[in-house]
């Protein structure tokens, strides 16, 4: 018998502290794919969809890709946008009934104006259509803020285990194998959720470093216990003011909910017992620049307050301004500034001129006037063939201008916000990383997979902005209490 399995997802990391909402055009500028176009885009990619398709094809199960909508992380999704995408997805699902199962790809930190638990909402709607007997299994981002509704609407959810997320394809394989075993009657996955009264600080979420090394070592011991099918730690996304914000644990067991809950509680006790290690040290901009002098170069400076992968505007000018003022370093920075791209496009390659940049600073919008030389104008497209955070292959920055400053800097200006997950973003535009003392990437941990091979020194910089590292500085209204480090637990 050949099984019929649908594949669908709405994927967005929503920063509720960003005032600009996420609209339908943001999804269309990201990925808004239907039917076999999903397979065409992701068959050979490094994300979970590729892993799911790999398993289904190997098992000769009919995969039915329906809809996958993804946008660059940003502000809350408008009610109109979410309603449009949801209705299209559910209409596509209704067309292919009956089904034997469904694979889902939520992010886990999606927020719409109408539904703060957006992922829980759309998963519950899929469950309503399919009924209780059809298995629904999927993946989650490591930064998911997991709700009870997400878990009750699915049979099993598996989160990425690495940050940067270079294991997305493997987690797709893992979730699809769980589904295949369920369809073949080999297992009966049941899952337990524990919402830990703690939120891991964003700069402590690098899984290749402590405290995550020890955390995952213990988690792997627990996952090896008899009857455990999967174990996931969701670090949480601190830039969403929702009730579920914070760290959580999902354990999937074979037909034994109490076993799953018991294992999850053991891991929760470990996390709370080591809570102080999940709050890290913060380097301000002057301290970070001083560290460059004695560091092996090029140095990667991670602009944490303008983390594009967390919804940052990609135009924080604080580090750029500090470099220009210091007049000491050869540096590279990429900024989103469509107007500056248009202005630069009026000039010829090699021409010197004054360029106005509009960026964000500590106290809002900031205007910088720089004397620059135009190096090149491009269409801003590039590809990444290696496994990198996000698993994408094709990238679009929109029309892009590359300029140099008389103080030794190179600035790449883009027309679209793009996450710095690929070194090809520089190389494809004629930028040579080895030529710089410092390279600025607007992220926290995600860019490390791409930049570590060429940047022997990595420094996280606590810049101001909508993704600043110190979550206790945000004005939350909806988060659960008590929650460490806001309150002691």
Helices and strands as residue ranges (DSSP letters): E 4-11, H 24-28, E 31-34, H 36-42, H 48-58, E 62-70, H 79-95, E 101-105, H 118-130, E 135-140, H 148-152, E 156-159, H 168-183, E 189-195, G 202-204, H 212-223, E 228-234, E 248-254, H 257-273, G 275-278, H 285-292, E 299-303, G 304-306, G 308-310, H 318-326, E 331-336, H 338-344, E 352-361, E 364-378, E 381-383, E 394-396, E 400-405, E 409-414, H 424-427, G 433-435, E 438-441, H 448-451, E 457-461, G 471-473
